[in-house]
Amino acid sequence: TMRVPQPISGPFARTCVTIAASLAERTPWIPAFRTDALFEAAEVDPTDDPTVVEPLQAMIDSARGELGLGARGRVLLGHRFVGLLRTRRFMRTRRDPTDASPGDPATSPMLVVTGFPRTGTTLMHRLLATAPDAISPRWFEVMEPSLDPARPVDAARRERIERWRRTLRGIDLLSPNLRRVHEILVDGPEECTHLHEAAFDSESFALAGPCAQIGRAHV
């Protein structure tokens, strides 16, 4: 059952976050919305991941110029970029030939659902995911597809899903009407759009800026 959001929660939460973000940007604990600062916050050396420098800079330039992000958007999107840089570092570790990660289990041929936005692809994907023998990525998995190899696997899995539960609660506060457009379930099946974020090549980043179609800013 879809929960009907309280109208006051979105505007009130966004105002609070805007004030907090404006203050936070002036502290040393929040990285500046610059490539070098985001790499430093992620504890990643740009020379270890040189292929991401150009797309990351392009995303920052686009967010500043085309989206016109305020403090709230810069802080939230910058936080996401830092997380993605860390995810890329974890994925590079997983690709190490000495890594003992288990191989992929044998599965049936992949079934791909594709189509234009707002044509029912999400509904179709979620219906197919209910099949007892279907395997589909969960939302928390596409948002963070690789665990920290330095953490015990079970603990890292628990921490990941709890981290994204907290994130989703924040999303509900900032954009309570989002569920009416695209409901997000932390451990429910999700589409691949967010997987593209790790390459800094995803349309989902634009959701952090003004949406001309509905004439209001999400962030």
C-alpha positions in Angstrom: 0.0 0.0 0.0 1.4 3.4 -1.0 1.8 5.7 2.0 0.3 9.2 1.3 3.0 11.7 2.2 2.3 14.7 4.5 2.4 17.9 2.3 4.3 19.9 4.9 7.2 17.4 5.2 8.7 18.0 1.8 8.9 21.8 1.9 9.8 21.9 5.6 12.5 19.2 5.2 14.0 20.9 2.1 14.2 24.3 3.9 16.0 22.7 6.8 18.4 20.8 4.6 19.1 24.0 2.5 20.0 25.9 5.7 22.1 23.0 7.0 23.9 22.6 3.6 24.7 26.3 3.4 26.3 26.2 6.8 28.0 22.9 6.1 29.7 24.1 3.0 31.7 26.5 5.1 33.1 23.8 7.3 36.2 21.6 6.5 34.1 18.4 7.0 32.1 18.9 3.7 34.3 18.6 0.6 34.2 21.4 -1.9 32.3 20.6 -5.1 35.5 20.2 -7.1 37.2 17.2 -8.6 40.3 17.3 -6.4 38.3 17.8 -3.2 35.9 14.9 -4.0 38.8 12.5 -4.8 40.5 13.5 -1.5 37.3 12.9 0.4 36.9 9.5 -1.2 40.5 8.7 -0.3 41.2 7.9 -3.9 44.3 9.1 -5.9 43.2 10.3 -9.3 46.2 8.5 -10.8 44.7 5.2 -9.6 41.5 5.9 -11.5 42.4 8.3 -14.4 39.6 7.3 -16.7 37.0 8.9 -14.3 38.6 12.3 -14.0 37.2 13.7 -17.3 33.6 12.4 -16.8 33.6 13.5 -13.2 34.7 17.0 -14.2 32.1 17.1 -16.9 29.4 16.2 -14.4 30.5 18.9 -12.0 30.6 21.5 -14.8 27.2 20.5 -16.0 25.7 20.5 -12.4 27.1 24.0 -11.9 26.2 25.5 -15.3 23.1 23.6 -16.6 21.4 22.6 -13.3 22.4 25.7 -11.4 22.6 23.7 -8.1 22.4 25.6 -4.8 24.2 24.5 -1.6 21.7 21.7 -1.0 22.3 20.2 -4.4 26.1 20.6 -4.3 26.3 18.9 -0.9 24.0 16.0 -1.7 25.4 15.4 -5.2 29.0 15.8 -4.0 28.3 13.2 -1.3 27.0 10.8 -4.0 30.1 11.4 -6.1 32.3 10.6 -3.2 30.4 7.3 -2.6 30.8 6.4 -6.3 34.5 7.0 -6.3 34.8 4.7 -3.3 32.6 2.1 -5.1 34.9 2.2 -8.1 37.9 1.7 -5.8 36.2 -1.4 -4.3 35.4 -2.7 -7.8 39.0 -2.4 -8.8 40.0 -4.4 -5.8 37.4 -7.1 -6.7 39.0 -7.3 -10.2 42.3 -8.1 -8.7 43.3 -11.7 -9.9 44.3 -12.5 -6.3 40.8 -11.7 -5.0 39.1 -14.7 -3.7 35.5 -13.6 -4.5 33.3 -16.5 -5.6 32.4 -16.8 -9.2 29.0 -16.0 -10.7 26.5 -18.8 -10.2 25.1 -20.5 -13.3 21.9 -18.7 -14.4 19.5 -18.8 -17.3 20.0 -16.4 -20.2 19.5 -12.7 -19.2 16.1 -11.1 -20.0 16.4 -7.4 -20.7 13.4 -5.0 -20.4 13.8 -1.7 -22.2 11.6 1.1 -23.5 11.0 4.8 -23.3 10.3 6.6 -20.0 6.7 6.3 -18.6 5.8 3.4 -20.9 5.4 0.7 -18.2 8.9 -0.8 -18.2 9.2 -0.5 -14.4 5.9 -2.3 -13.9 7.0 -5.0 -16.3 10.4 -5.4 -14.7 8.9 -5.8 -11.2 6.3 -8.3 -12.4 9.0 -10.4 -14.0 11.0 -10.1 -10.8 8.3 -11.9 -8.8 8.9 -15.2 -10.6 10.3 -17.7 -8.1 13.4 -18.4 -10.2 14.1 -14.8 -11.2 17.2 -13.0 -10.1 17.1 -9.2 -10.2 19.2 -6.5 -8.5 17.8 -4.8 -5.5 17.8 -1.0 -5.1 20.5 -1.0 -2.4 22.6 -3.2 -4.7 22.4 -1.0 -7.7 23.2 2.0 -5.5 26.2 0.3 -4.0 27.2 -2.7 -6.1 30.4 -3.5 -4.4 31.1 -4.1 -0.7 34.2 -2.7 1.1 36.7 -5.6 0.8 38.3 -4.5 4.1 35.1 -5.3 6.0 33.7 -8.8 6.9 31.2 -9.7 4.2 28.2 -10.3 6.5 28.8 -7.0 8.4 29.4 -5.1 5.2 26.1 -6.4 3.8 24.2 -5.4 6.9 25.7 -2.0 7.0 25.0 -1.4 3.3 21.3 -2.1 3.5 20.9 -0.1 6.7 22.8 2.8 5.1 20.4 2.9 2.2 17.4 2.6 4.5 18.4 5.8 6.1 19.0 7.4 2.7 15.6 6.4 1.5 14.0 8.0 4.6 15.8 11.2 3.7 14.6 11.0 0.1 11.0 10.6 1.4 11.4 13.8 3.5 13.0 15.8 0.7 10.7 14.6 -2.1 7.6 13.0 -0.6 5.8 12.9 -3.9 8.5 10.8 -5.6 6.7 7.6 -4.6 3.8 8.7 -6.9 6.2 8.8 -9.8 8.6 5.9 -9.1 8.2 4.1 -5.8 11.6 3.0 -4.4 11.8 -0.1 -2.2 15.2 -0.6 -0.4 15.2 -4.3 -0.9 12.9 -4.4 -3.9 13.9 -4.9 -7.6 15.3 -1.9 -9.3 16.3 -0.9 -12.8 19.9 -0.5 -14.0 19.9 3.3 -14.4 21.8 3.8 -11.2 24.4 1.2 -12.2 25.5 3.6 -14.9 26.4 6.2 -12.2 29.6 4.3 -11.4 30.8 5.4 -14.9 29.5 9.0 -14.2 27.3 8.5 -17.2 23.8 8.5 -16.0 20.6 10.5 -16.5 19.8 10.1 -12.9 22.2 12.8 -11.8 19.9 15.3 -13.5 17.2 14.6 -10.8 19.3 16.7 -8.5 18.4 19.8 -10.4 15.4 21.8 -11.6 12.9 19.7 -13.6 11.4 22.0 -16.2 8.6 19.6 -17.0 6.9 20.1 -13.7 8.4 23.5 -12.9 9.9 22.9 -9.5 13.3 21.9 -8.2 13.9 18.6 -6.4 17.1 19.7 -4.8 
